[in-house]
Amino acid sequence: MLDLVALAAALQYVATLPAFPHTAMPVALQNEPIIEYDQNPNPLREELYNENLKVEHNCVAVPQKPGLGITINEIVLDTYCVAHSEV
């Protein structure tokens, strides 16, 4: 479940990085940020999140919604929950 949450957090972080002189002219795999993203089919991930991040032209767009930019389908989450605890 955390794969999309971690990816969204990483995308938000990378989006805040300033363009330093060595990254002002990005060269793929040399001086631009790279984030690993599992694109294999994952039914749980596809059910759990209300949006799927898409790779287009070897890039993933930074989600623009508040917070990390993703929302979890709580109905689906409840179906996988073993026990609820009140905090």
Secondary structure as UniProt FT lines:
FT   HELIX           2..15
FT   TURN            21..23
FT   TURN            28..31
FT   HELIX           43..48
FT   STRAND          55..56
FT   TURN            57..58
FT   STRAND          59..60
FT   TURN            67..68
FT   HELIX           74..80
//
